């Protein structure tokens, strides 16, 4: 069987959601696929759920990590094992509409496109459902406006990923800036739906730990800044990405747990000085740290006064 699409699925302790995820890929209307779940040393029932599915579907190839390696390594290991003409990525707590792969594969072949992109449908914890409209800008302004919703894409494995040695570094955006740069074109289908299920442990949950914020948001921001300044972009596109850098610096910062905020202000200030001036006065690092702490939504007036008095900020 010629494999048209490889579906790579990092899995870590998502047992309550994994059956729906695996049902959605096993029941894709496009049959010529392979399913590559990468179990990242889960401590719940995730691995057993995967094994149960593999008993009845020979298209499933489980990769099992003995030690937890984080999502980027899982996706790279899945890529290394993939044989499909195109590759897509699905998180183990999300699921695809059954015709997701078929619609995007047909579109990619019809348009000879390195990337075919669908749409994210987000199920929020408060019960609301939101369908993304990011495709509108891509259609109007071109491929460089594909700046999020990476999991909605199908990516040409040989011509795009292998020929340009594209890998995951840290996570989403580091991969995305590479594929968009090298892609011949990005085409969109608003009816191909990726279902994103938000919950307390989602990557964009309401509270960030300092480790998570430093690794993901600052890591992404610094990678993008360095990439943009070492590759050829128009001034317009460069300004788009630099705005993205600023957004990444502050996105998780505003969601940090209260005990982490003071340490985060120091880290953020130093990163902005070293990598990117976000419009702040960076000539006095201590003053910048205090300003960031004072502006943080979790900082009360009394927090700020006490931190100044005891010399923490």
Secondary structure, 3 states (H helix, E strand, C coil): CCCCEEEEEEECCCHHHHHHHHHHHHCCCCCCEEEEEEEECCCCCHHHHHHHHHHHCCCECCEEECCCCCHHHHHHHHHHHCCCCEEEECCCCCEECCCHHHHHHHHHHHHCCCEEEEEEEEECCCCCEEECCCHHHHHHHCHHHCCCCHHHEEEEHHHHHHCCCCCCCCCHHHHHHHHHHHCCCEEEEEEEEEEEECCCCCCCCCCECHHHHHHHHHHHHHHHHHHHCCCCCCHHHHHHHHHHHHHHHHHCHHHECHHHHHHHHHHHHHHHHHHCCCCCCCCCHHHHHHHHHHHCCCCCHHHHHHHHHCCCC
